[in-house]
C-alpha cells in the first residue's frame, strides 16, 4: 500500500520515530470546545490526533463545527448530561441548541424533551 506521494506508510512511521515524532489518537472524544471571549466553537463527533514532537503535543481536530454564545453554552453544559442531549438529537433529528432548550424546559427529562420537540 502506498501512502502520500508514493511513500510507504511503514517507512514514514519509522522516519518519524527516528526524528522523535510520535502520533496517536484519542478515540473516545465526544466533543471539543474552544472557548473565546465572545463565543464557543464546538466540534462534535471529533477525530483527534495527537502529534508529539520533542516533548511538545500538537492536536489536530476534525469534526462537525458549530458556534454557541458563551453564557448559553456554559449553562447548558453544566446542567445537562451530554448523553441526554445526544439522545434527544438522535430521536428527533433536531439541532444541539434545540435539544438543550427542550431539556431545560422539561427539567432535564429526555423523554419529555423528545415528546415536546416531536409535537411542535
N, CA, C and O atoms as CSV, one atom per row, in Angstrom:
chain,resi,resn,atom,element,x,y,z
A,1,UNK,N,N,0.841,-1.185,0.000
A,1,UNK,CA,C,0.000,0.000,0.000
A,1,UNK,C,C,0.884,1.245,0.000
A,1,UNK,O,O,1.842,1.329,0.768
A,2,UNK,N,N,0.569,2.186,-0.839
A,2,UNK,CA,C,1.356,3.416,-0.938
A,2,UNK,C,C,0.669,4.533,-0.158
A,2,UNK,O,O,-0.557,4.645,-0.197
A,3,UNK,N,N,1.421,5.342,0.535
A,3,UNK,CA,C,0.906,6.463,1.291
A,3,UNK,C,C,0.941,7.730,0.461
A,3,UNK,O,O,0.753,7.691,-0.755
A,4,UNK,N,N,1.175,8.820,1.099
A,4,UNK,CA,C,1.224,10.126,0.461
A,4,UNK,C,C,2.374,10.172,-0.528
A,4,UNK,O,O,3.520,9.892,-0.178
A,5,UNK,N,N,2.059,10.528,-1.763
A,5,UNK,CA,C,3.044,10.698,-2.836
A,5,UNK,C,C,3.984,9.505,-2.990
A,5,UNK,O,O,5.182,9.674,-3.216
A,6,UNK,N,N,3.431,8.299,-2.867
A,6,UNK,CA,C,4.221,7.101,-3.108
A,6,UNK,C,C,5.109,6.664,-1.957
A,6,UNK,O,O,5.910,5.745,-2.127
A,7,UNK,N,N,4.997,7.287,-0.796
A,7,UNK,CA,C,5.821,6.911,0.354
A,7,UNK,C,C,5.119,5.773,1.097
A,7,UNK,O,O,3.923,5.853,1.379
A,8,UNK,N,N,5.853,4.741,1.405
A,8,UNK,CA,C,5.328,3.612,2.147
A,8,UNK,C,C,4.989,4.073,3.567
A,8,UNK,O,O,5.854,4.631,4.242
A,9,UNK,N,N,3.737,3.852,4.048
A,9,UNK,CA,C,3.346,4.296,5.390
A,9,UNK,C,C,4.247,3.744,6.496
A,9,UNK,O,O,4.520,4.432,7.479
A,10,UNK,N,N,4.706,2.501,6.334
A,10,UNK,CA,C,5.588,1.900,7.336
A,10,UNK,C,C,6.922,2.647,7.406
A,10,UNK,O,O,7.431,2.924,8.492
A,11,UNK,N,N,7.481,2.970,6.235
A,11,UNK,CA,C,8.736,3.721,6.191
A,11,UNK,C,C,8.543,5.126,6.769
A,11,UNK,O,O,9.435,5.664,7.425
A,12,UNK,N,N,7.360,5.718,6.516
A,12,UNK,CA,C,7.061,7.048,7.043
A,12,UNK,C,C,7.052,7.015,8.570
A,12,UNK,O,O,7.618,7.904,9.206
A,13,UNK,N,N,6.418,6.008,9.165
A,13,UNK,CA,C,6.380,5.889,10.628
A,13,UNK,C,C,7.779,5.712,11.208
A,13,UNK,O,O,8.110,6.297,12.239
A,14,UNK,N,N,8.600,4.900,10.539
A,14,UNK,CA,C,9.969,4.686,11.008
A,14,UNK,C,C,10.761,5.987,10.957
A,14,UNK,O,O,11.494,6.303,11.894
A,15,UNK,N,N,10.620,6.740,9.874
A,15,UNK,CA,C,11.330,8.012,9.739
A,15,UNK,C,C,10.874,9.002,10.812
A,15,UNK,O,O,11.694,9.706,11.402
A,16,UNK,N,N,9.569,9.052,11.059
A,16,UNK,CA,C,9.042,9.952,12.086
A,16,UNK,C,C,9.584,9.562,13.464
A,16,UNK,O,O,9.955,10.428,14.256
A,17,UNK,N,N,9.627,8.267,13.745
A,17,UNK,CA,C,10.137,7.802,15.028
A,17,UNK,C,C,11.597,8.199,15.204
A,17,UNK,O,O,12.000,8.602,16.296
A,18,UNK,N,N,12.402,8.090,14.131
A,18,UNK,CA,C,13.822,8.472,14.196
A,18,UNK,C,C,13.995,9.964,14.473
A,18,UNK,O,O,14.965,10.373,15.111
A,19,UNK,N,N,13.049,10.777,13.991
A,19,UNK,CA,C,13.121,12.229,14.205
A,19,UNK,C,C,12.505,12.633,15.544
A,19,UNK,O,O,12.471,13.819,15.873
A,20,UNK,N,N,12.016,11.660,16.321
A,20,UNK,CA,C,11.433,11.974,17.627
A,20,UNK,C,C,9.993,12.434,17.537
A,20,UNK,O,O,9.520,13.154,18.416
A,21,UNK,N,N,9.287,12.033,16.488
A,21,UNK,CA,C,7.889,12.421,16.308
A,21,UNK,C,C,7.020,11.197,16.562
A,21,UNK,O,O,7.228,10.141,15.965
A,22,UNK,N,N,6.046,11.349,17.454
A,22,UNK,CA,C,5.113,10.264,17.742
A,22,UNK,C,C,3.701,10.754,17.447
A,22,UNK,O,O,3.388,11.933,17.614
A,23,UNK,N,N,2.861,9.835,17.008
A,23,UNK,CA,C,1.486,10.176,16.672
A,23,UNK,C,C,0.548,9.181,17.335
A,23,UNK,O,O,0.807,7.978,17.332
A,24,UNK,N,N,-0.550,9.689,17.907
A,24,UNK,CA,C,-1.562,8.816,18.497
A,24,UNK,C,C,-2.919,9.491,18.325
A,24,UNK,O,O,-2.996,10.644,17.900
A,25,UNK,N,N,-3.977,8.775,18.653
A,25,UNK,CA,C,-5.311,9.368,18.535
A,25,UNK,C,C,-6.054,9.202,19.848
A,25,UNK,O,O,-5.752,8.314,20.646
A,26,UNK,N,N,-7.028,10.071,20.054
A,26,UNK,CA,C,-7.913,9.982,21.209
A,26,UNK,C,C,-9.233,9.458,20.666
A,26,UNK,O,O,-10.013,10.201,20.070
A,27,UNK,N,N,-9.475,8.165,20.878
A,27,UNK,CA,C,-10.606,7.501,20.238
A,27,UNK,C,C,-11.947,7.755,20.915
A,27,UNK,O,O,-12.984,7.656,20.259
A,28,UNK,N,N,-11.960,8.079,22.209
A,28,UNK,CA,C,-13.229,8.221,22.908
A,28,UNK,C,C,-13.665,9.676,23.099
A,28,UNK,O,O,-14.485,9.962,23.971
A,29,UNK,N,N,-13.123,10.602,22.289
A,29,UNK,CA,C,-13.525,12.005,22.382
A,29,UNK,C,C,-14.965,12.154,21.909
A,29,UNK,O,O,-15.343,11.588,20.884
A,30,UNK,N,N,-15.763,12.904,22.643
A,30,UNK,CA,C,-17.173,13.114,22.319
A,30,UNK,C,C,-17.376,14.505,21.729
A,30,UNK,O,O,-18.132,14.680,20.773
A,31,UNK,N,N,-16.692,15.494,22.309
A,31,UNK,CA,C,-16.884,16.872,21.886
A,31,UNK,C,C,-15.650,17.672,22.276
A,31,UNK,O,O,-15.052,17.431,23.325
A,32,UNK,N,N,-15.270,18.623,21.432
A,32,UNK,CA,C,-14.161,19.524,21.729
A,32,UNK,C,C,-14.722,20.935,21.724
A,32,UNK,O,O,-15.410,21.328,20.782
A,33,UNK,N,N,-14.433,21.701,22.771
A,33,UNK,CA,C,-14.936,23.068,22.876
A,33,UNK,C,C,-13.760,24.020,22.972
A,33,UNK,O,O,-12.891,23.866,23.830
A,34,UNK,N,N,-13.737,25.007,22.086
A,34,UNK,CA,C,-12.723,26.064,22.133
A,34,UNK,C,C,-13.450,27.305,22.617
A,34,UNK,O,O,-14.319,27.832,21.922
A,35,UNK,N,N,-13.097,27.774,23.808
A,35,UNK,CA,C,-13.773,28.924,24.411
A,35,UNK,C,C,-12.989,30.198,24.127
A,35,UNK,O,O,-11.793,30.282,24.405
A,36,UNK,N,N,-13.683,31.190,23.567
A,36,UNK,CA,C,-13.096,32.510,23.368
A,36,UNK,C,C,-13.894,33.496,24.210
A,36,UNK,O,O,-14.854,33.104,24.872
A,37,UNK,N,N,-13.515,34.753,24.195
A,37,UNK,CA,C,-14.228,35.739,24.997
A,37,UNK,C,C,-15.622,36.038,24.446
A,37,UNK,O,O,-16.489,36.495,25.191
A,38,UNK,N,N,-15.855,35.788,23.151
A,38,UNK,CA,C,-17.146,36.137,22.567
A,38,UNK,C,C,-17.998,34.949,22.141
A,38,UNK,O,O,-19.205,35.094,21.948
A,39,UNK,N,N,-17.385,33.772,21.991
A,39,UNK,CA,C,-18.155,32.610,21.531
A,39,UNK,C,C,-17.426,31.329,21.889
A,39,UNK,O,O,-16.262,31.341,22.289
A,40,UNK,N,N,-18.134,30.233,21.738
A,40,UNK,CA,C,-17.541,28.905,21.903
A,40,UNK,C,C,-17.639,28.192,20.567
A,40,UNK,O,O,-18.704,28.160,19.951
A,41,UNK,N,N,-16.535,27.622,20.120
A,41,UNK,CA,C,-16.516,26.823,18.906
A,41,UNK,C,C,-16.600,25.380,19.367
A,41,UNK,O,O,-15.734,24.898,20.097
A,42,UNK,N,N,-17.652,24.693,18.934
A,42,UNK,CA,C,-17.913,23.335,19.387
A,42,UNK,C,C,-17.702,22.381,18.215
A,42,UNK,O,O,-18.275,22.568,17.142
A,43,UNK,N,N,-16.880,21.361,18.427
A,43,UNK,CA,C,-16.614,20.353,17.410
A,43,UNK,C,C,-17.172,19.038,17.947
A,43,UNK,O,O,-16.619,18.438,18.869
A,44,UNK,N,N,-18.286,18.603,17.346
A,44,UNK,CA,C,-18.896,17.351,17.794
A,44,UNK,C,C,-18.450,16.209,16.890
A,44,UNK,O,O,-18.058,16.419,15.742
A,45,UNK,N,N,-18.519,15.001,17.433
A,45,UNK,CA,C,-18.021,13.798,16.751
A,45,UNK,C,C,-16.596,14.008,16.243
A,45,UNK,O,O,-16.313,13.775,15.068
A,46,UNK,N,N,-15.695,14.452,17.132
A,46,UNK,CA,C,-14.337,14.782,16.671
A,46,UNK,C,C,-13.452,13.567,16.451
A,46,UNK,O,O,-13.604,12.534,17.103
A,47,UNK,N,N,-12.531,13.717,15.521
A,47,UNK,CA,C,-11.410,12.797,15.361
A,47,UNK,C,C,-10.191,13.592,15.800
A,47,UNK,O,O,-9.830,14.584,15.167
A,48,UNK,N,N,-9.558,13.156,16.884
A,48,UNK,CA,C,-8.458,13.900,17.482
A,48,UNK,C,C,-7.159,13.114,17.326
A,48,UNK,O,O,-7.058,11.965,17.757
A,49,UNK,N,N,-6.168,13.750,16.702
A,49,UNK,CA,C,-4.843,13.163,16.539
A,49,UNK,C,C,-3.851,13.999,17.332
A,49,UNK,O,O,-3.844,15.227,17.238
A,50,UNK,N,N,-3.011,13.322,18.117
A,50,UNK,CA,C,-2.004,13.998,18.935
A,50,UNK,C,C,-0.636,13.718,18.325
A,50,UNK,O,O,-0.243,12.562,18.172
A,51,UNK,N,N,0.086,14.781,17.978
A,51,UNK,CA,C,1.455,14.666,17.460
A,51,UNK,C,C,2.389,15.175,18.555
A,51,UNK,O,O,2.228,16.291,19.048
A,52,UNK,N,N,3.365,14.353,18.932
A,52,UNK,CA,C,4.343,14.748,19.940
A,52,UNK,C,C,5.687,14.919,19.251
A,52,UNK,O,O,6.252,13.966,18.713
A,53,UNK,N,N,6.195,16.163,19.277
A,53,UNK,CA,C,7.479,16.484,18.659
A,53,UNK,C,C,8.353,17.108,19.738
A,53,UNK,O,O,8.038,18.178,20.260
A,54,UNK,N,N,9.436,16.444,20.066
A,54,UNK,CA,C,10.386,16.905,21.078
A,54,UNK,C,C,9.682,17.282,22.386
A,54,UNK,O,O,9.992,18.305,22.996
A,55,UNK,N,N,8.731,16.440,22.805
A,55,UNK,CA,C,8.044,16.634,24.071
A,55,UNK,C,C,6.890,17.619,24.043
A,55,UNK,O,O,6.257,17.845,25.074
A,56,UNK,N,N,6.598,18.212,22.888
A,56,UNK,CA,C,5.504,19.178,22.772
A,56,UNK,C,C,4.355,18.529,22.006
A,56,UNK,O,O,4.549,18.005,20.909
A,57,UNK,N,N,3.148,18.568,22.594
A,57,UNK,CA,C,1.975,17.976,21.952
A,57,UNK,C,C,1.250,18.996,21.086
A,57,UNK,O,O,1.043,20.141,21.488
A,58,UNK,N,N,0.868,18.558,19.887
A,58,UNK,CA,C,0.013,19.350,18.995
A,58,UNK,C,C,-1.207,18.496,18.687
A,58,UNK,O,O,-1.094,17.288,18.483
A,59,UNK,N,N,-2.375,19.134,18.654
A,59,UNK,CA,C,-3.618,18.413,18.429
A,59,UNK,C,C,-4.209,18.814,17.086
A,59,UNK,O,O,-4.307,19.999,16.765
A,60,UNK,N,N,-4.601,17.810,16.305
A,60,UNK,CA,C,-5.311,18.045,15.050
A,60,UNK,C,C,-6.720,17.510,15.262
A,60,UNK,O,O,-6.899,16.349,15.630
A,61,UNK,N,N,-7.731,18.364,15.026
A,61,UNK,CA,C,-9.110,18.001,15.311
A,61,UNK,C,C,-9.953,18.214,14.065
A,61,UNK,O,O,-9.916,19.284,13.457
A,62,UNK,N,N,-10.716,17.188,13.684
A,62,UNK,CA,C,-11.680,17.324,12.602
A,62,UNK,C,C,-13.032,16.856,13.124
A,62,UNK,O,O,-13.096,16.002,14.009
A,63,UNK,N,N,-14.111,17.409,12.581
A,63,UNK,CA,C,-15.455,17.022,13.009
A,63,UNK,C,C,-16.471,18.038,12.568
A,63,UNK,O,O,-16.185,18.892,11.729
A,64,UNK,N,N,-17.675,17.951,13.136
A,64,UNK,CA,C,-18.765,18.869,12.818
A,64,UNK,C,C,-18.649,20.114,13.687
A,64,UNK,O,O,-18.688,20.032,14.915
A,65,UNK,N,N,-18.506,21.274,13.038
A,65,UNK,CA,C,-18.243,22.523,13.759
A,65,UNK,C,C,-19.514,23.362,13.873
A,65,UNK,O,O,-20.262,23.518,12.909
A,66,UNK,N,N,-19.741,23.900,15.076
A,66,UNK,CA,C,-20.823,24.851,15.296
A,66,UNK,C,C,-20.336,25.886,16.304
A,66,UNK,O,O,-19.316,25.697,16.966
A,67,UNK,N,N,-21.085,26.983,16.407
A,67,UNK,CA,C,-20.726,28.036,17.358
A,67,UNK,C,C,-21.875,28.250,18.324
A,67,UNK,O,O,-23.043,28.091,17.970
A,68,UNK,N,N,-21.525,28.612,19.548
A,68,UNK,CA,C,-22.513,28.925,20.573
A,68,UNK,C,C,-22.078,30.188,21.301
A,68,UNK,O,O,-20.893,30.517,21.362
A,69,UNK,N,N,-23.057,30.880,21.846
A,69,UNK,CA,C,-22.741,32.008,22.719
A,69,UNK,C,C,-22.133,31.488,24.000
A,69,UNK,O,O,-22.452,30.374,24.417
A,70,UNK,N,N,-21.270,32.252,24.639
A,70,UNK,CA,C,-20.521,31.742,25.793
A,70,UNK,C,C,-21.396,31.402,26.990
A,70,UNK,O,O,-21.272,30.302,27.527
A,71,UNK,N,N,-22.275,32.294,27.431
A,71,UNK,CA,C,-23.060,32.018,28.633
A,71,UNK,C,C,-24.034,30.886,28.414
A,71,UNK,O,O,-24.177,30.021,29.278
A,72,UNK,N,N,-24.704,30.871,27.287
A,72,UNK,CA,C,-25.677,29.816,26.984
A,72,UNK,C,C,-25.016,28.450,27.004
A,72,UNK,O,O,-25.567,27.499,27.557
A,73,UNK,N,N,-23.850,28.349,26.410
A,73,UNK,CA,C,-23.166,27.059,26.318
A,73,UNK,C,C,-22.699,26.574,27.678
A,73,UNK,O,O,-22.854,25.399,28.010
A,74,UNK,N,N,-22.135,27.464,28.455
A,74,UNK,CA,C,-21.634,27.063,29.759
A,74,UNK,C,C,-22.767,26.605,30.657
A,74,UNK,O,O,-22.638,25.591,31.342
A,75,UNK,N,N,-23.880,27.335,30.667
A,75,UNK,CA,C,-25.024,26.931,31.475
A,75,UNK,C,C,-25.537,25.569,31.038
A,75,UNK,O,O,-25.813,24.706,31.872
A,76,UNK,N,N,-25.663,25.378,29.748
A,76,UNK,CA,C,-26.210,24.133,29.226
A,76,UNK,C,C,-25.290,22.960,29.544
A,76,UNK,O,O,-25.762,21.896,29.943
A,77,UNK,N,N,-24.013,23.139,29.376
A,77,UNK,CA,C,-23.081,22.044,29.615
A,77,UNK,C,C,-22.993,21.684,31.092
A,77,UNK,O,O,-22.779,20.520,31.429
A,78,UNK,N,N,-23.155,22.661,31.976
A,78,UNK,CA,C,-23.055,22.393,33.400
A,78,UNK,C,C,-24.283,21.669,33.935
A,78,UNK,O,O,-24.169,20.910,34.897
A,79,UNK,N,N,-25.453,21.882,33.338
A,79,UNK,CA,C,-26.673,21.364,33.938
A,79,UNK,C,C,-27.266,20.158,33.230
A,79,UNK,O,O,-28.110,19.482,33.819
A,80,UNK,N,N,-26.878,19.853,32.014
A,80,UNK,CA,C,-27.499,18.771,31.254
A,80,UNK,C,C,-26.423,17.786,30.788
A,80,UNK,O,O,-25.448,18.186,30.152
A,81,UNK,N,N,-26.599,16.500,31.102
A,81,UNK,CA,C,-25.627,15.499,30.633
A,81,UNK,C,C,-25.599,15.422,29.109
A,81,UNK,O,O,-26.645,15.470,28.461
A,82,UNK,N,N,-24.400,15.303,28.541
A,82,UNK,CA,C,-24.258,15.225,27.087
A,82,UNK,C,C,-24.974,14.008,26.507
A,82,UNK,O,O,-25.451,14.045,25.373
A,83,UNK,N,N,-25.048,12.924,27.294
A,83,UNK,CA,C,-25.741,11.724,26.820
A,83,UNK,C,C,-27.215,12.024,26.561
A,83,UNK,O,O,-27.793,11.530,25.593
A,84,UNK,N,N,-27.831,12.846,27.442
A,84,UNK,CA,C,-29.239,13.208,27.264
A,84,UNK,C,C,-29.428,14.073,26.021
A,84,UNK,O,O,-30.386,13.901,25.268
A,85,UNK,N,N,-28.502,14.999,25.822
A,85,UNK,CA,C,-28.575,15.862,24.637
A,85,UNK,C,C,-28.456,15.009,23.378
A,85,UNK,O,O,-29.231,15.178,22.436
A,86,UNK,N,N,-27.492,14.096,23.360
A,86,UNK,CA,C,-27.296,13.229,22.197
A,86,UNK,C,C,-28.499,12.325,21.960
A,86,UNK,O,O,-28.857,12.068,20.811
A,87,UNK,N,N,-29.127,11.842,23.023
A,87,UNK,CA,C,-30.316,11.004,22.892
A,87,UNK,C,C,-31.454,11.776,22.231
A,87,UNK,O,O,-32.103,11.271,21.315
A,88,UNK,N,N,-31.694,13.001,22.698
A,88,UNK,CA,C,-32.761,13.822,22.122
A,88,UNK,C,C,-32.472,14.107,20.648
A,88,UNK,O,O,-33.375,14.036,19.815
A,89,UNK,N,N,-31.239,14.423,20.329
A,89,UNK,CA,C,-30.859,14.697,18.934
A,89,UNK,C,C,-31.092,13.459,18.067
A,89,UNK,O,O,-31.644,13.563,16.972
A,90,UNK,N,N,-30.674,12.296,18.552
A,90,UNK,CA,C,-30.794,11.067,17.749
A,90,UNK,C,C,-32.253,10.679,17.524
A,90,UNK,O,O,-32.586,10.102,16.488
A,91,UNK,N,N,-33.119,10.985,18.474
A,91,UNK,CA,C,-34.523,10.597,18.351
A,91,UNK,C,C,-35.359,11.608,17.566
A,91,UNK,O,O,-36.415,11.261,17.038
A,92,UNK,N,N,-34.894,12.856,17.488
A,92,UNK,CA,C,-35.717,13.899,16.852
A,92,UNK,C,C,-35.059,14.559,15.652
A,92,UNK,O,O,-35.712,15.313,14.931
A,93,UNK,N,N,-33.772,14.290,15.424
A,93,UNK,CA,C,-33.012,14.938,14.343
A,93,UNK,C,C,-33.036,16.464,14.457
A,93,UNK,O,O,-33.028,17.164,13.444
A,94,UNK,N,N,-33.066,16.972,15.677
A,94,UNK,CA,C,-33.050,18.421,15.884
A,94,UNK,C,C,-31.609,18.891,16.079
A,94,UNK,O,O,-30.687,18.075,16.128
A,95,UNK,N,N,-31.420,20.190,16.187
A,95,UNK,CA,C,-30.086,20.733,16.427
A,95,UNK,C,C,-29.731,20.581,17.905
A,95,UNK,O,O,-30.603,20.350,18.743
A,96,UNK,N,N,-28.452,20.714,18.209
A,96,UNK,CA,C,-27.983,20.626,19.599
A,96,UNK,C,C,-28.638,21.714,20.457
A,96,UNK,O,O,-29.024,21.466,21.599
A,97,UNK,N,N,-28.755,22.907,19.898
A,97,UNK,CA,C,-29.357,24.011,20.648
A,97,UNK,C,C,-30.821,23.728,20.974
A,97,UNK,O,O,-31.279,24.006,22.083
A,98,UNK,N,N,-31.564,23.170,19.995
A,98,UNK,CA,C,-32.971,22.825,20.232
A,98,UNK,C,C,-33.094,21.748,21.305
A,98,UNK,O,O,-33.983,21.814,22.154
A,99,UNK,N,N,-32.211,20.766,21.268
A,99,UNK,CA,C,-32.243,19.693,22.258
A,99,UNK,C,C,-31.978,20.243,23.659
A,99,UNK,O,O,-32.671,19.879,24.609
A,100,UNK,N,N,-30.992,21.105,23.789
A,100,UNK,CA,C,-30.664,21.700,25.091
A,100,UNK,C,C,-31.820,22.539,25.598
A,100,UNK,O,O,-32.175,22.468,26.774
A,101,UNK,N,N,-32.414,23.341,24.708
A,101,UNK,CA,C,-33.549,24.185,25.098
A,101,UNK,C,C,-34.711,23.331,25.587
A,101,UNK,O,O,-35.307,23.628,26.623
A,102,UNK,N,N,-35.041,22.266,24.843
A,102,UNK,CA,C,-36.146,21.393,25.241
A,102,UNK,C,C,-35.858,20.698,26.568
A,102,UNK,O,O,-36.747,20.574,27.410
A,103,UNK,N,N,-34.614,20.242,26.759
A,103,UNK,CA,C,-34.256,19.598,28.023
A,103,UNK,C,C,-34.358,20.570,29.192
A,103,UNK,O,O,-34.800,20.191,30.277
A,104,UNK,N,N,-33.955,21.808,28.983
A,104,UNK,CA,C,-34.081,22.812,30.053
A,104,UNK,C,C,-35.552,23.052,30.383
A,104,UNK,O,O,-35.929,23.138,31.551
A,105,UNK,N,N,-36.379,23.159,29.341
A,105,UNK,CA,C,-37.813,23.408,29.546
A,105,UNK,C,C,-38.500,22.228,30.233
A,105,UNK,O,O,-39.530,22.408,30.884
A,106,UNK,N,N,-37.946,21.030,30.096
A,106,UNK,CA,C,-38.538,19.818,30.675
A,106,UNK,C,C,-37.755,19.340,31.900
A,106,UNK,O,O,-37.798,18.156,32.237
A,107,UNK,N,N,-37.058,20.227,32.551
A,107,UNK,CA,C,-36.288,19.924,33.761
A,107,UNK,C,C,-35.341,18.742,33.580
A,107,UNK,O,O,-35.170,17.929,34.488
A,108,UNK,N,N,-34.724,18.654,32.395
A,108,UNK,CA,C,-33.714,17.641,32.135
A,108,UNK,C,C,-34.252,16.250,31.850
A,108,UNK,O,O,-33.483,15.289,31.850
A,109,UNK,N,N,-35.544,16.114,31.608
A,109,UNK,CA,C,-36.147,14.804,31.327
A,109,UNK,C,C,-36.116,14.522,29.826
A,109,UNK,O,O,-36.867,15.148,29.078
A,110,UNK,N,N,-35.270,13.596,29.362
A,110,UNK,CA,C,-35.127,13.341,27.931
A,110,UNK,C,C,-36.423,12.911,27.239
A,110,UNK,O,O,-36.705,13.367,26.131
A,111,UNK,N,N,-37.210,12.047,27.870
A,111,UNK,CA,C,-38.445,11.572,27.237
A,111,UNK,C,C,-39.406,12.728,26.994
A,111,UNK,O,O,-40.001,12.834,25.921
A,112,UNK,N,N,-39.554,13.588,27.985
A,112,UNK,CA,C,-40.444,14.749,27.848
A,112,UNK,C,C,-39.923,15.691,26.768
A,112,UNK,O,O,-40.704,16.237,25.988
A,113,UNK,N,N,-38.594,15.885,26.721
A,113,UNK,CA,C,-37.997,16.776,25.721
A,113,UNK,C,C,-38.238,16.230,24.307
A,113,UNK,O,O,-38.534,16.993,23.388
A,114,UNK,N,N,-38.112,14.922,24.139
A,114,UNK,CA,C,-38.344,14.309,22.825
A,114,UNK,C,C,-39.790,14.525,22.401
A,114,UNK,O,O,-40.057,14.903,21.260
A,115,UNK,N,N,-40.722,14.285,23.318
A,115,UNK,CA,C,-42.143,14.496,23.004
A,115,UNK,C,C,-42.427,15.957,22.667
A,115,UNK,O,O,-43.183,16.254,21.742
A,116,UNK,N,N,-41.826,16.851,23.416
A,116,UNK,CA,C,-42.041,18.283,23.202
A,116,UNK,C,C,-41.583,18.682,21.795
A,116,UNK,O,O,-42.291,19.405,21.093
A,117,UNK,N,N,-40.405,18.213,21.385
A,117,UNK,CA,C,-39.883,18.566,20.060
A,117,UNK,C,C,-40.736,17.917,18.960
A,117,UNK,O,O,-41.009,18.547,17.938
A,118,UNK,N,N,-41.153,16.674,19.163
A,118,UNK,CA,C,-41.913,15.964,18.133
A,118,UNK,C,C,-43.319,16.526,17.943
A,118,UNK,O,O,-43.914,16.349,16.880
A,119,UNK,N,N,-43.857,17.200,18.959
A,119,UNK,CA,C,-45.217,17.758,18.859
A,119,UNK,C,C,-45.224,19.210,18.436
A,119,UNK,O,O,-46.291,19.821,18.369
A,120,UNK,N,N,-44.070,19.781,18.149
A,120,UNK,CA,C,-44.016,21.184,17.716
A,120,UNK,C,C,-44.471,21.311,16.301
A,120,UNK,O,O,-44.496,22.415,15.757
